[in-house]
Amino acid sequence: MHKVVIVRHGLSVWPDKFTGWTDIDLAPAGITETYKYGAKLKTLGYTFDRGYASVLKRGIKTLWTVLDAMDLNWIPIQTAWQLNERHYGALQGLNKAETVAKYGEDQVKLWRRSYDVRPPQISPSDPAHPSHDPRYGDVDPSLLPGGECLKDTYARAIPYWETVIAPEVRNGKRVIISAHGNSIRALVKYFDGLSEEEITAVNIPYCIPLVYEFDDAMKPVRHYYLADAEEVARVIESIKNQTKK
């Protein structure tokens, strides 16, 4: 049996805004909560040989914080843009509640939760486009998005899982992944064989470790959060309410 632990980054300083690839930091409360769950992983006897994170600081710092709580600061970490949050295009930086007031709840729900509806795009000439960010300097510019739906996020996250992470797990490495709500939803869709409709109802809570167990063929056997159902539901409800004033 192989276990993989997946953690959504802690609460950021932009909980009320569309963040996407904007590289904002963790809020102090996000760091505190993340450390708490890192300590819980250690108490439960978890350990890791390798960590993976997005190239966004909230993903990286979440992984650092978990590993610090576990006294595992020394293990190798690999960052990958493929694990980034979905790119929210022209919505990035906008207040969620104000965007609902402007465009309507149904339209914003489509942008946030649908599988294949992209938000308004930004062009490659826009200074905010990732092609102008040095962290993506080695990435083919044609692969860098100006706005993504979950389907687009799936198209980059799953090949990275299949070609980079899964072989390590299959070879016995104990792995932790620090990512984002939508890149984790892409993984969950793939692992659990969810339909495009089913994945729209899936929410990922901040900080709470999500454990997947795989057999030797890397087929998922079961998954669970390292928190009770009430705690998971409370955090998810707070995320759902981010579009409300």
QUISUL-V688500 format. One record per residue. N is the residue number from 1. OMEGA is omega as a letter, one per 40 degrees, with the letter a starting at -180 (999 if undefined). Layout:
# QUISUL-V688500
((N	OMEGA) (N	OMEGA))
This chain:
# QUISUL-V688500
((1	i) (2	i) (3	i) (4	i) (5	a) (6	a) (7	i) (8	a) (9	i) (10	i) (11	a) (12	i) (13	i) (14	a) (15	a) (16	a) (17	i) (18	a) (19	i) (20	a) (21	i) (22	a) (23	a) (24	a) (25	i) (26	i) (27	i) (28	i) (29	i) (30	i) (31	a) (32	i) (33	i) (34	i) (35	i) (36	a) (37	i) (38	i) (39	i) (40	i) (41	i) (42	i) (43	a) (44	i) (45	i) (46	i) (47	a) (48	i) (49	a) (50	i) (51	i) (52	i) (53	i) (54	i) (55	i) (56	a) (57	i) (58	i) (59	a) (60	a) (61	i) (62	i) (63	i) (64	a) (65	i) (66	a) (67	i) (68	i) (69	a) (70	a) (71	a) (72	a) (73	a) (74	a) (75	a) (76	i) (77	i) (78	i) (79	a) (80	i) (81	a) (82	i) (83	i) (84	i) (85	i) (86	i) (87	a) (88	i) (89	a) (90	i) (91	a) (92	a) (93	a) (94	i) (95	a) (96	a) (97	i) (98	i) (99	i) (100	i) (101	a) (102	a) (103	a) (104	a) (105	a) (106	a) (107	a) (108	i) (109	i) (110	a) (111	a) (112	a) (113	a) (114	a) (115	a) (116	i) (117	a) (118	i) (119	i) (120	a) (121	i) (122	a) (123	i) (124	i) (125	i) (126	i) (127	i) (128	a) (129	a) (130	i) (131	i) (132	a) (133	a) (134	a) (135	i) (136	a) (137	a) (138	a) (139	i) (140	a) (141	a) (142	i) (143	a) (144	a) (145	i) (146	a) (147	a) (148	i) (149	a) (150	i) (151	i) (152	i) (153	i) (154	a) (155	i) (156	a) (157	a) (158	i) (159	i) (160	i) (161	a) (162	a) (163	a) (164	a) (165	a) (166	i) (167	i) (168	i) (169	i) (170	i) (171	i) (172	i) (173	i) (174	a) (175	i) (176	a) (177	i) (178	a) (179	a) (180	a) (181	a) (182	i) (183	i) (184	i) (185	i) (186	i) (187	a) (188	i) (189	a) (190	a) (191	a) (192	i) (193	a) (194	i) (195	i) (196	i) (197	a) (198	a) (199	i) (200	a) (201	a) (202	i) (203	a) (204	a) (205	i) (206	i) (207	a) (208	a) (209	i) (210	a) (211	i) (212	i) (213	a) (214	i) (215	a) (216	i) (217	a) (218	i) (219	a) (220	i) (221	i) (222	i) (223	a) (224	i) (225	i) (226	i) (227	i) (228	a) (229	a) (230	i) (231	i) (232	a) (233	a) (234	a) (235	i) (236	a) (237	i) (238	i) (239	i) (240	a) (241	a) (242	i) (243	a) (244	i) (245	999))
